[in-house]
């Protein structure tokens, strides 16, 4: 890397930074989707119980 022109060094450094930012973005999207799926599963378990409590209060 010592004798490479400055443009090539910038290209490599920006490429590496872009790769890490892309990796971070994709992992963030993946984690967000996983959390959304867990929230949906949790709400499917909890909401029927909450509705039954509401029916009991009406009676």
CHARMM internal coordinates of N, CA and C (Angstrom, degrees):
IC EDIT
DIST 1 N 1 CA 1.4591
DIST 1 CA 1 C 1.5300
ANGL 1 N 1 CA 1 C 111.08
DIST 1 C 2 N 1.3146
ANGL 1 CA 1 C 2 N 118.36
DIHE 1 N 1 CA 1 C 2 N -11.20
DIST 2 N 2 CA 1.4592
ANGL 1 C 2 N 2 CA 119.82
DIHE 1 CA 1 C 2 N 2 CA -176.27
DIST 2 CA 2 C 1.5246
ANGL 2 N 2 CA 2 C 112.01
DIHE 1 C 2 N 2 CA 2 C -64.22
DIST 2 C 3 N 1.3095
ANGL 2 CA 2 C 3 N 116.87
DIHE 2 N 2 CA 2 C 3 N -44.19
DIST 3 N 3 CA 1.4595
ANGL 2 C 3 N 3 CA 120.13
DIHE 2 CA 2 C 3 N 3 CA -172.54
DIST 3 CA 3 C 1.5245
ANGL 3 N 3 CA 3 C 113.60
DIHE 2 C 3 N 3 CA 3 C -94.15
DIST 3 C 4 N 1.2982
ANGL 3 CA 3 C 4 N 118.31
DIHE 3 N 3 CA 3 C 4 N 6.05
DIST 4 N 4 CA 1.4640
ANGL 3 C 4 N 4 CA 121.11
DIHE 3 CA 3 C 4 N 4 CA -179.42
DIST 4 CA 4 C 1.5336
ANGL 4 N 4 CA 4 C 109.30
DIHE 3 C 4 N 4 CA 4 C -75.91
DIST 4 C 5 N 1.3393
ANGL 4 CA 4 C 5 N 116.47
DIHE 4 N 4 CA 4 C 5 N 147.54
DIST 5 N 5 CA 1.4679
ANGL 4 C 5 N 5 CA 118.89
DIHE 4 CA 4 C 5 N 5 CA 176.16
DIST 5 CA 5 C 1.5365
ANGL 5 N 5 CA 5 C 111.19
DIHE 4 C 5 N 5 CA 5 C -66.01
DIST 5 C 6 N 1.3129
ANGL 5 CA 5 C 6 N 115.43
DIHE 5 N 5 CA 5 C 6 N 159.89
DIST 6 N 6 CA 1.4603
ANGL 5 C 6 N 6 CA 121.53
DIHE 5 CA 5 C 6 N 6 CA -177.05
DIST 6 CA 6 C 1.5238
ANGL 6 N 6 CA 6 C 111.33
DIHE 5 C 6 N 6 CA 6 C -62.13
DIST 6 C 7 N 1.3348
ANGL 6 CA 6 C 7 N 117.86
DIHE 6 N 6 CA 6 C 7 N -36.20
DIST 7 N 7 CA 1.4683
ANGL 6 C 7 N 7 CA 121.14
DIHE 6 CA 6 C 7 N 7 CA 179.20
DIST 7 CA 7 C 1.5222
ANGL 7 N 7 CA 7 C 111.15
DIHE 6 C 7 N 7 CA 7 C -60.37
DIST 7 C 8 N 1.2948
ANGL 7 CA 7 C 8 N 116.93
DIHE 7 N 7 CA 7 C 8 N -41.34
DIST 8 N 8 CA 1.4647
ANGL 7 C 8 N 8 CA 121.14
DIHE 7 CA 7 C 8 N 8 CA -179.56
DIST 8 CA 8 C 1.5268
ANGL 8 N 8 CA 8 C 110.27
DIHE 7 C 8 N 8 CA 8 C -67.55
DIST 8 C 9 N 1.3198
ANGL 8 CA 8 C 9 N 117.12
DIHE 8 N 8 CA 8 C 9 N -40.09
DIST 9 N 9 CA 1.4583
ANGL 8 C 9 N 9 CA 120.47
DIHE 8 CA 8 C 9 N 9 CA 178.27
DIST 9 CA 9 C 1.5248
ANGL 9 N 9 CA 9 C 110.76
DIHE 8 C 9 N 9 CA 9 C -63.74
DIST 9 C 10 N 1.3437
ANGL 9 CA 9 C 10 N 116.91
DIHE 9 N 9 CA 9 C 10 N -42.72
DIST 10 N 10 CA 1.4632
ANGL 9 C 10 N 10 CA 120.04
DIHE 9 CA 9 C 10 N 10 CA 176.51
DIST 10 CA 10 C 1.5224
ANGL 10 N 10 CA 10 C 111.32
DIHE 9 C 10 N 10 CA 10 C -63.39
DIST 10 C 11 N 1.3209
ANGL 10 CA 10 C 11 N 116.12
DIHE 10 N 10 CA 10 C 11 N -40.80
DIST 11 N 11 CA 1.4631
ANGL 10 C 11 N 11 CA 120.20
DIHE 10 CA 10 C 11 N 11 CA 179.39
DIST 11 CA 11 C 1.5246
ANGL 11 N 11 CA 11 C 110.92
DIHE 10 C 11 N 11 CA 11 C -59.84
DIST 11 C 12 N 1.3236
ANGL 11 CA 11 C 12 N 116.62
DIHE 11 N 11 CA 11 C 12 N -46.22
DIST 12 N 12 CA 1.4600
ANGL 11 C 12 N 12 CA 120.12
DIHE 11 CA 11 C 12 N 12 CA 179.10
DIST 12 CA 12 C 1.5311
ANGL 12 N 12 CA 12 C 111.55
DIHE 11 C 12 N 12 CA 12 C -64.49
DIST 12 C 13 N 1.3172
ANGL 12 CA 12 C 13 N 116.44
DIHE 12 N 12 CA 12 C 13 N -44.60
DIST 13 N 13 CA 1.4686
ANGL 12 C 13 N 13 CA 118.75
DIHE 12 CA 12 C 13 N 13 CA -177.20
DIST 13 CA 13 C 1.5253
ANGL 13 N 13 CA 13 C 111.11
DIHE 12 C 13 N 13 CA 13 C -66.60
DIST 13 C 14 N 1.3287
ANGL 13 CA 13 C 14 N 118.03
DIHE 13 N 13 CA 13 C 14 N -42.79
DIST 14 N 14 CA 1.4630
ANGL 13 C 14 N 14 CA 119.88
DIHE 13 CA 13 C 14 N 14 CA 177.50
DIST 14 CA 14 C 1.5232
ANGL 14 N 14 CA 14 C 111.42
DIHE 13 C 14 N 14 CA 14 C -67.76
DIST 14 C 15 N 1.3042
ANGL 14 CA 14 C 15 N 117.43
DIHE 14 N 14 CA 14 C 15 N -32.93
DIST 15 N 15 CA 1.4606
ANGL 14 C 15 N 15 CA 120.76
DIHE 14 CA 14 C 15 N 15 CA 176.30
DIST 15 CA 15 C 1.5224
ANGL 15 N 15 CA 15 C 111.78
DIHE 14 C 15 N 15 CA 15 C -63.99
DIST 15 C 16 N 1.3102
ANGL 15 CA 15 C 16 N 115.81
DIHE 15 N 15 CA 15 C 16 N -42.80
DIST 16 N 16 CA 1.4623
ANGL 15 C 16 N 16 CA 120.35
DIHE 15 CA 15 C 16 N 16 CA 178.97
DIST 16 CA 16 C 1.5257
ANGL 16 N 16 CA 16 C 110.27
DIHE 15 C 16 N 16 CA 16 C -65.53
DIST 16 C 17 N 1.3244
ANGL 16 CA 16 C 17 N 116.91
DIHE 16 N 16 CA 16 C 17 N -44.62
DIST 17 N 17 CA 1.4682
ANGL 16 C 17 N 17 CA 120.61
DIHE 16 CA 16 C 17 N 17 CA 178.72
DIST 17 CA 17 C 1.5184
ANGL 17 N 17 CA 17 C 110.49
DIHE 16 C 17 N 17 CA 17 C -62.72
DIST 17 C 18 N 1.3334
ANGL 17 CA 17 C 18 N 117.45
DIHE 17 N 17 CA 17 C 18 N -43.58
DIST 18 N 18 CA 1.4658
ANGL 17 C 18 N 18 CA 121.11
DIHE 17 CA 17 C 18 N 18 CA 178.56
DIST 18 CA 18 C 1.5188
ANGL 18 N 18 CA 18 C 110.73
DIHE 17 C 18 N 18 CA 18 C -60.58
DIST 18 C 19 N 1.3300
ANGL 18 CA 18 C 19 N 117.38
DIHE 18 N 18 CA 18 C 19 N -41.35
DIST 19 N 19 CA 1.4651
ANGL 18 C 19 N 19 CA 120.90
DIHE 18 CA 18 C 19 N 19 CA 179.45
DIST 19 CA 19 C 1.5234
ANGL 19 N 19 CA 19 C 111.08
DIHE 18 C 19 N 19 CA 19 C -61.33
DIST 19 C 20 N 1.3363
ANGL 19 CA 19 C 20 N 117.35
DIHE 19 N 19 CA 19 C 20 N -44.46
DIST 20 N 20 CA 1.4647
ANGL 19 C 20 N 20 CA 120.04
DIHE 19 CA 19 C 20 N 20 CA -179.71
DIST 20 CA 20 C 1.5292
ANGL 20 N 20 CA 20 C 111.73
DIHE 19 C 20 N 20 CA 20 C -68.53
DIST 20 C 21 N 1.3198
ANGL 20 CA 20 C 21 N 117.72
DIHE 20 N 20 CA 20 C 21 N -37.04
DIST 21 N 21 CA 1.4655
ANGL 20 C 21 N 21 CA 120.07
DIHE 20 CA 20 C 21 N 21 CA 177.44
DIST 21 CA 21 C 1.5216
ANGL 21 N 21 CA 21 C 110.01
DIHE 20 C 21 N 21 CA 21 C -66.75
DIST 21 C 22 N 1.3219
ANGL 21 CA 21 C 22 N 117.19
DIHE 21 N 21 CA 21 C 22 N -40.88
DIST 22 N 22 CA 1.4641
ANGL 21 C 22 N 22 CA 121.15
DIHE 21 CA 21 C 22 N 22 CA 177.08
DIST 22 CA 22 C 1.5211
ANGL 22 N 22 CA 22 C 110.80
DIHE 21 C 22 N 22 CA 22 C -63.17
DIST 22 C 23 N 1.3075
ANGL 22 CA 22 C 23 N 117.33
DIHE 22 N 22 CA 22 C 23 N -43.23
DIST 23 N 23 CA 1.4666
ANGL 22 C 23 N 23 CA 121.73
DIHE 22 CA 22 C 23 N 23 CA 178.09
DIST 23 CA 23 C 1.5233
ANGL 23 N 23 CA 23 C 110.93
DIHE 22 C 23 N 23 CA 23 C -62.04
DIST 23 C 24 N 1.3242
ANGL 23 CA 23 C 24 N 117.06
DIHE 23 N 23 CA 23 C 24 N -43.24
DIST 24 N 24 CA 1.4558
ANGL 23 C 24 N 24 CA 121.42
DIHE 23 CA 23 C 24 N 24 CA 178.60
DIST 24 CA 24 C 1.5265
ANGL 24 N 24 CA 24 C 111.32
DIHE 23 C 24 N 24 CA 24 C -64.33
DIST 24 C 25 N 1.3174
ANGL 24 CA 24 C 25 N 117.55
DIHE 24 N 24 CA 24 C 25 N -41.90
DIST 25 N 25 CA 1.4647
ANGL 24 C 25 N 25 CA 121.09
DIHE 24 CA 24 C 25 N 25 CA 178.59
DIST 25 CA 25 C 1.5156
ANGL 25 N 25 CA 25 C 112.14
DIHE 24 C 25 N 25 CA 25 C -63.81
DIST 25 C 26 N 1.3222
ANGL 25 CA 25 C 26 N 116.76
DIHE 25 N 25 CA 25 C 26 N -44.47
DIST 26 N 26 CA 1.4662
ANGL 25 C 26 N 26 CA 119.86
DIHE 25 CA 25 C 26 N 26 CA -179.98
DIST 26 CA 26 C 1.5279
ANGL 26 N 26 CA 26 C 111.33
DIHE 25 C 26 N 26 CA 26 C -65.60
DIST 26 C 27 N 1.3167
ANGL 26 CA 26 C 27 N 117.31
DIHE 26 N 26 CA 26 C 27 N -39.54
DIST 27 N 27 CA 1.4649
ANGL 26 C 27 N 27 CA 118.81
DIHE 26 CA 26 C 27 N 27 CA 178.50
DIST 27 CA 27 C 1.5277
ANGL 27 N 27 CA 27 C 110.39
DIHE 26 C 27 N 27 CA 27 C -68.16
DIST 27 C 28 N 1.3167
ANGL 27 CA 27 C 28 N 118.02
DIHE 27 N 27 CA 27 C 28 N -34.21
DIST 28 N 28 CA 1.4685
ANGL 27 C 28 N 28 CA 120.32
DIHE 27 CA 27 C 28 N 28 CA 177.56
DIST 28 CA 28 C 1.5188
ANGL 28 N 28 CA 28 C 110.98
DIHE 27 C 28 N 28 CA 28 C -65.98
DIST 28 C 29 N 1.3197
ANGL 28 CA 28 C 29 N 117.28
DIHE 28 N 28 CA 28 C 29 N -42.02
DIST 29 N 29 CA 1.4638
ANGL 28 C 29 N 29 CA 120.83
DIHE 28 CA 28 C 29 N 29 CA 177.62
DIST 29 CA 29 C 1.5210
ANGL 29 N 29 CA 29 C 109.90
DIHE 28 C 29 N 29 CA 29 C -63.02
DIST 29 C 30 N 1.3190
ANGL 29 CA 29 C 30 N 116.76
DIHE 29 N 29 CA 29 C 30 N -41.80
DIST 30 N 30 CA 1.4640
ANGL 29 C 30 N 30 CA 120.60
DIHE 29 CA 29 C 30 N 30 CA 179.93
DIST 30 CA 30 C 1.5271
ANGL 30 N 30 CA 30 C 111.60
DIHE 29 C 30 N 30 CA 30 C -62.95
DIST 30 C 31 N 1.3227
ANGL 30 CA 30 C 31 N 117.08
DIHE 30 N 30 CA 30 C 31 N -44.22
DIST 31 N 31 CA 1.4633
ANGL 30 C 31 N 31 CA 120.81
DIHE 30 CA 30 C 31 N 31 CA -179.77
DIST 31 CA 31 C 1.5252
ANGL 31 N 31 CA 31 C 110.42
DIHE 30 C 31 N 31 CA 31 C -66.52
DIST 31 C 32 N 1.3296
ANGL 31 CA 31 C 32 N 117.18
DIHE 31 N 31 CA 31 C 32 N -38.85
DIST 32 N 32 CA 1.4643
ANGL 31 C 32 N 32 CA 120.68
DIHE 31 CA 31 C 32 N 32 CA 178.14
DIST 32 CA 32 C 1.5196
ANGL 32 N 32 CA 32 C 110.89
DIHE 31 C 32 N 32 CA 32 C -63.24
DIST 32 C 33 N 1.3182
ANGL 32 CA 32 C 33 N 117.77
DIHE 32 N 32 CA 32 C 33 N -42.36
DIST 33 N 33 CA 1.4629
ANGL 32 C 33 N 33 CA 120.97
DIHE 32 CA 32 C 33 N 33 CA 177.58
DIST 33 CA 33 C 1.5238
ANGL 33 N 33 CA 33 C 111.18
DIHE 32 C 33 N 33 CA 33 C -64.25
DIST 33 C 34 N 1.3239
ANGL 33 CA 33 C 34 N 116.82
DIHE 33 N 33 CA 33 C 34 N -39.69
DIST 34 N 34 CA 1.4576
ANGL 33 C 34 N 34 CA 120.43
DIHE 33 CA 33 C 34 N 34 CA 179.11
DIST 34 CA 34 C 1.5286
ANGL 34 N 34 CA 34 C 110.63
DIHE 33 C 34 N 34 CA 34 C -64.44
DIST 34 C 35 N 1.3332
ANGL 34 CA 34 C 35 N 116.78
DIHE 34 N 34 CA 34 C 35 N -42.87
DIST 35 N 35 CA 1.4577
ANGL 34 C 35 N 35 CA 120.24
DIHE 34 CA 34 C 35 N 35 CA 179.26
DIST 35 CA 35 C 1.5284
ANGL 35 N 35 CA 35 C 111.00
DIHE 34 C 35 N 35 CA 35 C -66.19
DIST 35 C 36 N 1.3185
ANGL 35 CA 35 C 36 N 117.50
DIHE 35 N 35 CA 35 C 36 N -37.00
DIST 36 N 36 CA 1.4607
ANGL 35 C 36 N 36 CA 121.05
DIHE 35 CA 35 C 36 N 36 CA 178.01
DIST 36 CA 36 C 1.5255
ANGL 36 N 36 CA 36 C 110.37
DIHE 35 C 36 N 36 CA 36 C -63.53
DIST 36 C 37 N 1.3229
ANGL 36 CA 36 C 37 N 116.34
DIHE 36 N 36 CA 36 C 37 N -44.22
DIST 37 N 37 CA 1.4655
ANGL 36 C 37 N 37 CA 119.77
DIHE 36 CA 36 C 37 N 37 CA 179.04
DIST 37 CA 37 C 1.5276
ANGL 37 N 37 CA 37 C 111.51
DIHE 36 C 37 N 37 CA 37 C -63.50
DIST 37 C 38 N 1.3411
ANGL 37 CA 37 C 38 N 117.16
DIHE 37 N 37 CA 37 C 38 N -40.07
DIST 38 N 38 CA 1.4591
ANGL 37 C 38 N 38 CA 119.92
DIHE 37 CA 37 C 38 N 38 CA 178.21
DIST 38 CA 38 C 1.5246
ANGL 38 N 38 CA 38 C 110.95
DIHE 37 C 38 N 38 CA 38 C -66.32
DIST 38 C 39 N 1.3189
ANGL 38 CA 38 C 39 N 117.63
DIHE 38 N 38 CA 38 C 39 N -37.04
DIST 39 N 39 CA 1.4596
ANGL 38 C 39 N 39 CA 121.41
DIHE 38 CA 38 C 39 N 39 CA 178.47
DIST 39 CA 39 C 1.5222
ANGL 39 N 39 CA 39 C 110.74
DIHE 38 C 39 N 39 CA 39 C -65.51
DIST 39 C 40 N 1.3099
ANGL 39 CA 39 C 40 N 117.08
DIHE 39 N 39 CA 39 C 40 N -40.75
DIST 40 N 40 CA 1.4690
ANGL 39 C 40 N 40 CA 120.84
DIHE 39 CA 39 C 40 N 40 CA 178.72
DIST 40 CA 40 C 1.5252
ANGL 40 N 40 CA 40 C 110.27
DIHE 39 C 40 N 40 CA 40 C -63.97
DIST 40 C 41 N 1.3349
ANGL 40 CA 40 C 41 N 116.68
DIHE 40 N 40 CA 40 C 41 N -44.89
DIST 41 N 41 CA 1.4706
ANGL 40 C 41 N 41 CA 119.79
DIHE 40 CA 40 C 41 N 41 CA 178.64
DIST 41 CA 41 C 1.5233
ANGL 41 N 41 CA 41 C 111.11
DIHE 40 C 41 N 41 CA 41 C -62.27
DIST 41 C 42 N 1.3316
ANGL 41 CA 41 C 42 N 117.16
DIHE 41 N 41 CA 41 C 42 N -41.76
DIST 42 N 42 CA 1.4620
ANGL 41 C 42 N 42 CA 121.65
DIHE 41 CA 41 C 42 N 42 CA 179.91
DIST 42 CA 42 C 1.5208
ANGL 42 N 42 CA 42 C 110.84
DIHE 41 C 42 N 42 CA 42 C -64.67
DIST 42 C 43 N 1.3327
ANGL 42 CA 42 C 43 N 116.27
DIHE 42 N 42 CA 42 C 43 N -43.41
DIST 43 N 43 CA 1.4637
ANGL 42 C 43 N 43 CA 118.78
DIHE 42 CA 42 C 43 N 43 CA -178.90
DIST 43 CA 43 C 1.5276
ANGL 43 N 43 CA 43 C 111.52
DIHE 42 C 43 N 43 CA 43 C -68.04
DIST 43 C 44 N 1.3239
ANGL 43 CA 43 C 44 N 117.90
DIHE 43 N 43 CA 43 C 44 N -30.79
DIST 44 N 44 CA 1.4647
ANGL 43 C 44 N 44 CA 119.95
DIHE 43 CA 43 C 44 N 44 CA 176.63
DIST 44 CA 44 C 1.5218
ANGL 44 N 44 CA 44 C 111.25
DIHE 43 C 44 N 44 CA 44 C -66.68
DIST 44 C 45 N 1.3294
ANGL 44 CA 44 C 45 N 117.66
DIHE 44 N 44 CA 44 C 45 N -28.80
DIST 45 N 45 CA 1.4638
ANGL 44 C 45 N 45 CA 121.08
DIHE 44 CA 44 C 45 N 45 CA 177.04
DIST 45 CA 45 C 1.5212
ANGL 45 N 45 CA 45 C 111.46
DIHE 44 C 45 N 45 CA 45 C -79.74
DIST 45 C 46 N 1.3186
ANGL 45 CA 45 C 46 N 117.79
DIHE 45 N 45 CA 45 C 46 N -40.82
DIST 46 N 46 CA 1.4568
ANGL 45 C 46 N 46 CA 122.51
DIHE 45 CA 45 C 46 N 46 CA -170.84
DIST 46 CA 46 C 1.5270
ANGL 46 N 46 CA 46 C 112.59
DIHE 45 C 46 N 46 CA 46 C -82.89
DIST 46 C 47 N 1.3103
ANGL 46 CA 46 C 47 N 118.63
DIHE 46 N 46 CA 46 C 47 N -40.65
DIST 47 N 47 CA 1.4646
ANGL 46 C 47 N 47 CA 120.71
DIHE 46 CA 46 C 47 N 47 CA -173.77
DIST 47 CA 47 C 1.5248
ANGL 47 N 47 CA 47 C 113.96
DIHE 46 C 47 N 47 CA 47 C -58.97
DIST 47 C 48 N 1.3215
ANGL 47 CA 47 C 48 N 120.91
DIHE 47 N 47 CA 47 C 48 N -41.64
DIST 48 N 48 CA 1.4622
ANGL 47 C 48 N 48 CA 118.46
DIHE 47 CA 47 C 48 N 48 CA 176.85
DIST 48 CA 48 C 1.5307
ANGL 48 N 48 CA 48 C 112.63
DIHE 47 C 48 N 48 CA 48 C -60.12
DIST 48 C 49 N 1.3232
ANGL 48 CA 48 C 49 N 117.49
DIHE 48 N 48 CA 48 C 49 N -37.77
DIST 49 N 49 CA 1.4637
ANGL 48 C 49 N 49 CA 120.42
DIHE 48 CA 48 C 49 N 49 CA 178.63
DIST 49 CA 49 C 1.5225
ANGL 49 N 49 CA 49 C 110.50
DIHE 48 C 49 N 49 CA 49 C -66.61
DIST 49 C 50 N 1.3185
ANGL 49 CA 49 C 50 N 117.54
DIHE 49 N 49 CA 49 C 50 N -39.45
DIST 50 N 50 CA 1.4622
ANGL 49 C 50 N 50 CA 121.23
DIHE 49 CA 49 C 50 N 50 CA 179.09
DIST 50 CA 50 C 1.5287
ANGL 50 N 50 CA 50 C 110.34
DIHE 49 C 50 N 50 CA 50 C -66.82
DIST 50 C 51 N 1.3272
ANGL 50 CA 50 C 51 N 116.76
DIHE 50 N 50 CA 50 C 51 N -38.84
DIST 51 N 51 CA 1.4665
ANGL 50 C 51 N 51 CA 120.14
DIHE 50 CA 50 C 51 N 51 CA 177.78
DIST 51 CA 51 C 1.5228
ANGL 51 N 51 CA 51 C 110.65
DIHE 50 C 51 N 51 CA 51 C -64.35
DIST 51 C 52 N 1.3283
ANGL 51 CA 51 C 52 N 117.75
DIHE 51 N 51 CA 51 C 52 N -39.16
DIST 52 N 52 CA 1.4576
ANGL 51 C 52 N 52 CA 120.31
DIHE 51 CA 51 C 52 N 52 CA 178.52
DIST 52 CA 52 C 1.5179
ANGL 52 N 52 CA 52 C 110.56
DIHE 51 C 52 N 52 CA 52 C -65.51
DIST 52 C 53 N 1.2991
ANGL 52 CA 52 C 53 N 118.64
DIHE 52 N 52 CA 52 C 53 N -37.59
DIST 53 N 53 CA 1.4650
ANGL 52 C 53 N 53 CA 121.32
DIHE 52 CA 52 C 53 N 53 CA 176.99
DIST 53 CA 53 C 1.5243
ANGL 53 N 53 CA 53 C 109.26
DIHE 52 C 53 N 53 CA 53 C -63.45
DIST 53 C 54 N 1.3207
ANGL 53 CA 53 C 54 N 116.85
DIHE 53 N 53 CA 53 C 54 N -40.32
DIST 54 N 54 CA 1.4639
ANGL 53 C 54 N 54 CA 120.45
DIHE 53 CA 53 C 54 N 54 CA 178.06
DIST 54 CA 54 C 1.5171
ANGL 54 N 54 CA 54 C 112.08
DIHE 53 C 54 N 54 CA 54 C -63.87
DIST 54 C 55 N 1.3387
ANGL 54 CA 54 C 55 N 117.34
DIHE 54 N 54 CA 54 C 55 N -38.60
DIST 55 N 55 CA 1.4696
ANGL 54 C 55 N 55 CA 120.58
DIHE 54 CA 54 C 55 N 55 CA 177.69
DIST 55 CA 55 C 1.5177
ANGL 55 N 55 CA 55 C 110.75
DIHE 54 C 55 N 55 CA 55 C -65.97
DIST 55 C 56 N 1.3332
ANGL 55 CA 55 C 56 N 117.22
DIHE 55 N 55 CA 55 C 56 N -37.65
DIST 56 N 56 CA 1.4561
ANGL 55 C 56 N 56 CA 120.56
DIHE 55 CA 55 C 56 N 56 CA 179.72
DIST 56 CA 56 C 1.5332
ANGL 56 N 56 CA 56 C 110.39
DIHE 55 C 56 N 56 CA 56 C -65.55
DIST 56 C 57 N 1.3256
ANGL 56 CA 56 C 57 N 117.98
DIHE 56 N 56 CA 56 C 57 N -38.68
DIST 57 N 57 CA 1.4469
ANGL 56 C 57 N 57 CA 120.94
DIHE 56 CA 56 C 57 N 57 CA 179.97
DIST 57 CA 57 C 1.5292
ANGL 57 N 57 CA 57 C 111.99
DIHE 56 C 57 N 57 CA 57 C -66.98
DIST 57 C 58 N 1.3367
ANGL 57 CA 57 C 58 N 116.78
DIHE 57 N 57 CA 57 C 58 N -31.35
DIST 58 N 58 CA 1.4735
ANGL 57 C 58 N 58 CA 120.64
DIHE 57 CA 57 C 58 N 58 CA 179.91
DIST 58 CA 58 C 1.5215
ANGL 58 N 58 CA 58 C 111.65
DIHE 57 C 58 N 58 CA 58 C -71.22
DIST 58 C 59 N 1.3230
ANGL 58 CA 58 C 59 N 116.99
DIHE 58 N 58 CA 58 C 59 N -29.66
DIST 59 N 59 CA 1.4656
ANGL 58 C 59 N 59 CA 120.66
DIHE 58 CA 58 C 59 N 59 CA -176.88
DIST 59 CA 59 C 1.4642
ANGL 59 N 59 CA 59 C 111.85
DIHE 58 C 59 N 59 CA 59 C -77.43
END
COOR INIT
IC SEED 1 N 1 CA 1 C
IC BUILD
